[in-house]
Amino acid sequence: MPSSPAPASGPTPASGPTSAHPRRLPGGPVLQDSVTEAIALAFFEELASAGYARLSLEAVAKRAGAGKAAIYRRWTSKLDMTVDLVSAVAVTTSGTIDTGSLRGDVLAFLTEVADALQQPLPARIIPDLIAEGHRNPELAEALFTAVRDTRRAKATLLLERAVLRGELPTNTDRELALDFLAGPLYWRLAVVHTPTGRDYLDRLTDKLLAAFAA
């Protein structure tokens, strides 16, 4: 998978995940952050270029200027690497800004999603992973658990704040509301690739609020 109030800070596929401290494998040496970041950036570029099905760890290593062994010291397989790096970016950038109102929160959420989906790499990677998920149940299940479920749990906080403020009834259908929140923009930007701007996000926000209140 993936947006005004500024989008939540964090890594993007263009920059790769970052870490404040060197990674260390259990019982192994410290892994250099600079190498990890170079591999992560190369992975996203290769994934956008070749797609998941044709992605090879050899190509990622070559693009990163690293040895293949450097990848296997960090990830056990292509699937492991994909789930780890994609989820690190998707979850880190899925903040839910508390603006003090449901409308402000929804607009901030939509803005963050739109910003993310209009970046060049995510615009190519997300549709490919969605399509690949239909052919690769293992990939689909891993990404749903690591990305979708975590992001939806964070987005649920947006709805819960609105309930506590009295802006939504306590019996609001959270599952349906979450589908409404994410669905239109993913369709518009990741599937049919129609550009969008602030006016569209304002109108979409108003329609969503009306749907929540129905």
Sequence and secondary structure as in RCSB ss.txt:
>XXXX:A:sequence
MPSSPAPASGPTPASGPTSAHPRRLPGGPVLQDSVTEAIALAFFEELASAGYARLSLEAVAKRAGAGKAAIYRRW
TSKLDMTVDLVSAVAVTTSGTIDTGSLRGDVLAFLTEVADALQQPLPARIIPDLIAEGHRNPELAEALFTAVRDT
RRAKATLLLERAVLRGELPTNTDRELALDFLAGPLYWRLAVVHTPTGRDYLDRLTDKLLAAFAA
>XXXX:A:secstr
         S  TTT    SS EE TTS EE HHHHHHHHHHHHHHHHHH TTT  HHHHHHHHT  HHHHHTT 
SSHHHHHHHHHHHHHHHT      SSHHHHHHHHHHHHHHHHTSHHHHHHHHHHHHHHHH HHHHHHHIIIIIHH
HHHHHHHHHHHHHHTTSS TT  HHHHHHHHHHHHIIIIIIS     HHHHHHHHHHHHHHHH 
